[in-house]
């Protein structure tokens, strides 16, 4: 985490540059500030509660899924493209040899 702290800087949108790279390394004690880079999309299917997001730190972006307990934020319009968020909890997994 030390390297991330030294490199971080804020871009115009409020996101912290370098946060996505630190997340992919599972840096401890990290609560990154990121911006929703694309409109969140609810996954297809009548019973689906999954919401897919593209988050950016101004330099890199990361795809992810929102916790089902928070999908109401998308439905109610509180979480949309351009929204700046602080990520309090996340899990980074490897999918098809990519993080």
C-alpha positions in Angstrom: 0.0 0.0 0.0 2.9 2.4 0.6 3.7 2.8 -3.1 0.0 3.5 -3.8 -0.1 6.3 -1.2 3.0 8.0 -2.6 1.7 7.9 -6.2 -1.9 8.9 -5.7 -3.2 12.1 -7.0 -6.7 13.3 -7.7 -8.0 13.9 -11.1 -10.7 16.4 -12.0 -13.5 14.0 -11.2 -12.5 13.3 -7.6 -11.2 9.8 -8.3 -7.7 8.8 -6.9 -5.3 7.9 -9.7 -3.6 4.5 -9.1 -6.4 3.1 -7.0 -7.5 0.5 -9.6 -3.9 -0.9 -9.7 -3.8 -1.0 -5.9 -7.1 -2.8 -5.8 -5.9 -5.5 -8.3 -3.0 -6.2 -5.9 -5.4 -6.5 -3.0 -3.7 -3.7 -1.0 -4.7 -3.8 2.6 -6.6 -0.9 4.3 -7.6 0.5 0.9 -10.8 2.5 0.6 -10.4 3.8 -3.0 -12.4 6.8 -4.4 -13.5 5.9 -7.9 -15.9 7.3 -10.5 -18.6 5.3 -12.3 -17.3 5.5 -15.9 -20.3 4.0 -17.6 -24.0 3.7 -16.9 -24.6 0.8 -14.4 -26.5 -2.0 -16.0 -28.8 -4.5 -14.3 -28.1 -8.0 -15.5 -30.6 -9.6 -17.9 -33.3 -11.8 -16.5 -36.5 -11.2 -14.6 -35.2 -12.5 -11.2 -31.7 -11.0 -11.6 -30.6 -8.5 -9.0 -27.0 -8.2 -10.3 -25.7 -4.8 -11.3 -22.6 -4.5 -13.5 -20.4 -1.4 -13.2 -17.3 0.1 -14.8 -15.3 2.1 -12.3 -12.4 4.4 -13.1 -9.6 6.1 -11.1 -8.9 8.5 -14.0 -6.1 6.3 -15.4 -7.4 2.7 -15.3 -10.8 1.2 -15.2 -12.2 -1.9 -13.6 -15.4 -3.9 -14.2 -17.3 -5.1 -11.2 -20.6 -6.2 -9.8 -22.4 -4.3 -7.2 -23.6 -6.1 -4.0 -27.3 -7.1 -4.5 -28.2 -5.1 -1.3 -27.1 -1.9 -3.1 -28.9 -2.4 -6.5 -31.7 -0.1 -5.3 -29.2 2.8 -5.7 -29.1 2.1 -9.5 -32.9 1.6 -9.8 -33.5 4.9 -7.9 -31.0 6.8 -10.0 -28.5 7.6 -7.2 -25.7 5.6 -8.8 -25.2 6.6 -12.4 -22.4 7.5 -14.8 -20.2 10.2 -13.3 -21.0 9.4 -9.7 -18.0 9.4 -7.4 -17.9 6.6 -4.8 -15.7 5.4 -2.0 -15.4 1.6 -2.1 -15.5 0.2 1.4 -15.4 -3.5 0.6 -14.4 -5.4 -2.5 -13.0 -8.7 -3.7 -10.7 -9.0 -6.7 -10.9 -12.3 -8.5 -9.1 -13.7 -11.6 -11.5 -14.4 -14.5 -10.0 -16.0 -17.6 -6.4 -15.1 -16.5 -7.4 -11.5 -15.9 -8.0 -9.6 -12.6 
